[in-house]
Amino acid sequence: MRAHWAALGLLLLAGCRGVPWRPEAYDAAVRVEALELRFAPDGTGLLTLKLEVRNPTSDAATLTGVDFELAVDGRRLAAGLQQVEVPLGEDGLAHAVELSFPLVSEGAAGSASLVSHQVRLEGGALLRFGVGTERRATFRAERVMALPWLPPAEPPLE
């Protein structure tokens, strides 16, 4: 009977992988350290992110992906996902992760822009714990940036 309870306890513990000691731990697990954004008249662009990622739990984790949605002056301009493989230890130390997302604007040409723009970036980092447990830690950043060239907004999703 004792072996039965011990096995049940181990199963419950295995199911708790990726559960932090503090519920708000995932809110602080990813921070945007730097955000660079460039567009060219031909519709191409580049979004470069420097993230600080911490493992919010006492279990070893792996950062497996980063997704984002980018808006300028309230207009959605881009969304994307990049797969990565960055091991995060159990020590809670910050890991610097730099990602570049090529951007391509389809359709109408953009326009020259001589003013600063409100740039909003929202996204998430997918953390994998063990074999089957994944959690998403969100991030958000807002900046006022000078963008010499601005593509048209993406059409609304239907």
N, C-alpha and C positions, 0 to 999 in steps of 0.2 A: 504494500500500500504506500509506503514511504517513497519507493522508487517511482510510483505513479505520480505523486505530488511533485517530486523533483523534476520529472520529465515535463510536467505541465508548467512548472515554473520556468524551465529553460525555454519552452516554446513561447511563453509570454514575453520573456526578455528578448528573444530573437525578434519578435514582432515589434519591439520598441526601438529598433535601430533607427537612428535619425531623429529621435525625439529629444529635444534639448531640455535642460534642467529648467530654463526660463522660457515661457511661451513667446515672449517678444524677441527671442534670440535670432530668429530668421529675419526680422525686420532690420537688424544691424549687421547681418552677415556679409553684405555686399555694399560697397561704397564706391561711387564714381570719383576717382582722383583727378582725372583729366578727360576732356572731351574736345576733340578737334573735328571740324567739319569743313569740307571744301567742295564746291561745285564748279564745273567748267561749262562754257557756252555750248559744248557739244552734247550736254546731257549727262556726262559722267560725273562722278563725285566719289568722295572717300570719307567715311566716318571712322575715326580712330578713338578707341576707348582705353583708358587705363583704369582698371578696377582693383580695388583692395578686397580680397575675399578671405573670410575667416570660416573655419568649421565651427558651427554653433553647438556642436554636441561633443561628447566624450568618445564617440566612435570614429574610426578612420573613415574618411569620405573622399570622393573624387568629384571634381567639377567636370561635368560631361557636356555642358552646353550653355550658351548664352543667347537669349533672344532680346529683341528690342523693337520699339516703335518710336519713330522720330517725327516730331511736329515742329513747324516753324510758323510763328504768329498764329497759332491755333489750327493750322492746316496740316493734315497728315501728309508727310512727304515720303516716308519709307518705313519698312518693317523688314526684319530679317532674323535669321537664326544661324549660329555657327557652332559646330560640334568641336569640342576640345577634350583633352584628357590631362587634367592637372590634379595630381594627388594632394590631398589636404590632410595633414596629420591630426592627431588627437590633442595637440598642444594648444590650439586656439590662436596660434600666431597668424598674422596676416600674410597673405601671399599676393604678390603683385602679378597681375595678368593683363597683358596688352593684346588687344584684338583690333583688326582692321576689317571693315566691311566695305567692299566696293559697292557703289551706288550707281544705278543707271536709270535715267528718266526716259520714258517712252512717250511718244506723241509730240505735242506742240513744244516749240522751243521755249526756254526759260527767258528771264529778263535780267538786265543789269540792275543792281541794287546798290544805292549809295547810303542807305541808312542801316542802323543796327536792328537786329531782329531778336525776338524772344524765341529761344530754342528750348524745347522740352523733350527729354528722353526718358522713357519708361521701359523697364524690362525685367528680366529675371535670370537668375543663374540656377541651373539644374544640378543638384547635388545628389550623388548616388552613395548609398550606404550598403555595403555588403552586396548580395546578388540581386535582390528584388525590391529594395526600398529606395524611392526617389522623392526628393522634396525640392520645391522651388523657393528660392530666396529672392525677393523683389528688390529693385532699386529704382531710383528716380533722381533726375538732375535737371535743373533749369539754369540757363545762362542767357545773358544778352551778348550777342556776337555780331561782329561785322561780317557780312557775307557778300562779297563783291558780285556774285552771280547766284541767282535763285531759280531752280526749276519749277515748273508748274506743279500744283498739288496733284496727288493721286486721285483718280476718280473714285467716288464712293463705291463700297462693296455692295453688290446686289444679292 
